[in-house]
Amino acid sequence: MTARRRLDPAERRSQLLGVGAQLFAAKPYDEVFMEEVAERGGISRALLYRYFPNKRDLFAAVYRQAADRLLARTELDPARPVREQLSAGLDAHIDYFVANRNTVLAANRVLAGDPVIQAVITDELAELRRRLLDSTELGEGPRHMVSAALMSWMVFVRTLCVDWLTHQAFSRGELHDMCVGALLGALRPVMNLDRPPSGGEEWPTDRRPGPAEAR
């Protein structure tokens, strides 16, 4: 066992989350054991269980922290065209998926039916949708239509990325292009996604918003 070091509760929890994140990234979920987490953390299993009653709780905390950090790294730049913002944000997520393949697969396959894990995913998707609507000016289109398209697109991206991580049947470049192309294809009929931010015509001449959409 690693030599024990006295830490306050917040420091100890942070340390254990770091250990858990490393193990879940390195191994499939079923091959991570709480005994190893305790050993690497330099604590007893009894103390570990005071912080995380079971492996699922530890994984959920790790995944929540990862989602928060990923959101922090993918702040959108409203000065950039929509297409560029989408591409940059997508690349950041794919980078995380590649670096944490086992973690992503555990959340989306092994624990796909777990309500706590799915709540983390749902919260992340909702925040990403809010940012896209607010920062890219997509929210200036027919908002309900665009919002629904964004949520559907993000589910599509996650599903496609999980398939790619599992089978590696196509390249990362193809993955990126399919994801970006899917959203551009969904929104192009109602928005000009290539215009500079805060300038130019927002709506195609044959598809301006009606009164209900403009609200």
N, C-alpha and C positions, 0 to 999 in steps of 0.2 A: 504494500500500500504506500502511496505517496506520503511523504512526511506531512503531518498535520500542521496547519497554520491557523491561528485564531483570526477570524474575520467577523465583522458585524453582520447581522442578518441580510442587509441589502447587498453587501459585498459578496457574501457567500452565495446568495441566490444568483447574482450576476456571474460568479465563477462557474456555478453548476450549469447555467444556461450555456456558457461558452463550451464547457465539456460536452454537453448534450448536442450542441450544434455541430461540433467536430465529429462526433460519433455518428449522428444521423446522416451527415453528409458523406461519411466514408463507407457506411455499411447499409445494407437493406434494413428496413425497420425491424423485421423479425430477428435479426442478428445483433441488435443492440440490447444489452442487458443492464438493468439497474445496478447490479453488482459492479460492473466495469465503470459505470458512471461514478459510483461511490469511491471506488479505488483510485480512479484518476483524479477525483476531487480531493482525495486525502481525508475522507470522512467515513463514518460508519454508515451502513445501510439504514440503520434506524434514524440517523440524522437526516439522510437524504429524503426519507419518506416523510419527514416533517415538512419539508419544502415542497415535495411533489409526491403525492400519495401513490402514484403509479406511473408507468411509462407513458401512457397516453397523455396524462397531465403535463409531464415534462415536454413531450413533443409539441403539445399545443402551445405551451409557453415559448418554446424555441421558434415555432412557426409564426406566432404573433410578433415576436421580436424581429424576425426576419422580414415580415411584411412591413412593419413600421420603418425599418432601415431602408428597405427597397423604395418605399414611397418617398423617404427623405432624399434618396439619390436620384429620383426621377422627377424633380420639380420641372415644370414646363416653362418655357421662355416665350411669353406672348409676343415678343418682337420678331419671332421667326415664323415663316409660313407654316400652315397647318401640316402639310406633308412632312416637313423637316421635323416638327415636334413629334409627330406620330412615329417616325422612323427612329429618332433618338430614344424615345421612351421604350419602344419595342426592343431595341438593341440592349438597353439596360436590363430588361426583364429576361431576355434570352441569355445574357451573360450570367445572371443569377441562376437560371435553370441549369445551365451547363455546369457551373461550379458546385451546384447542390443537387445533382441529379437524383440521388437516393431520397433526399428530403422531399423534393417535388413529387416523385413517384409515390412516396408513402402517403402524402396528403391527398393525392388525387386518385390513388388506386387502393392501397391497403386500408386507408381510413376514409374512403370516399363517402361512406354513409354515416360518419361520426358527426353529430350535430355541432360539437364544439369546433372541430377543425373546419367544417363547412361555414360556420359563422365567421371565422377568421377570413376565409376566402371571400365570402359575401361582403364583408366590411371593406376589404381591400378593393374589390371591384367597384363598389359604390363610391369610394373615395376617388378612384381613378376616373370614373365617369364624371364626377363633379368637377375634377380638375380639367378634364378635356372640354367640358361644356363651358367652363369659366375662362380658361386660359387660351384656348384656341379660337374663340369666337364661334365655335360650333353651336353654342347656345343661342346665337342670333338667328339661326335657321328656324324651321318649324320644330319647336323645342321637344314636344313629346315624341315626334317621329325620330328626331336625331338621338334623343336619350335612349329610346328603345333600341335603335340600331347600334348604338355604342355598347350597351350591355350585351346584346346578342353577339356582337363582334368580339368582345373580351372573353366571353365563354368559348367562342370558336377558337380564339387564339390559344387559350389555355388547353383546350382539347387537342388541338393540332400539335402544340408543343409537347404535350405528354406522349402523344403517338410518336413524335420525332425522337424524343429521348428514349423511348422503349425500343424502337425498331431501326432508327438511323437509316431509313429507306430513301431519304433525299437530303440534299445539302442544307447547311445553315442559310446560305444565300437564297435558296428556293423557299425555305421556311419563311424568311423575312419578306420576300416578295409576295408570297401568297397571302400573308397576314395583312400587309399594307394594301395590296390590291383588293382584298375582300371589303375593307372599309371604304376605300375610294369608290369602288363599284356601287356600294350600297348608298352612299351619300351624294355621288355626283349628279344624280337626277334633280336634286333639290338645292345643291350648294356649289359654289365655285371654290374648290379647295386649293387652287393654285394661286389665288390672288394674294398680294402682300397683306399683312395684318392691318386692320383699320383703314382700308382704302380700297378703291375700285368697286365694281358692281358686286354686290353680295349674292344676288339671286339671278339665275338665268332669266333671260327676257321672257321665256315662255313658262316660267314657273315662279311667279312672285307669290308671297304668302297671302292667304286670305285673312279676313279679320280675326278668325278664331286662332289661326296659327301665329299671327303677329303678336298676340298677347303673351 
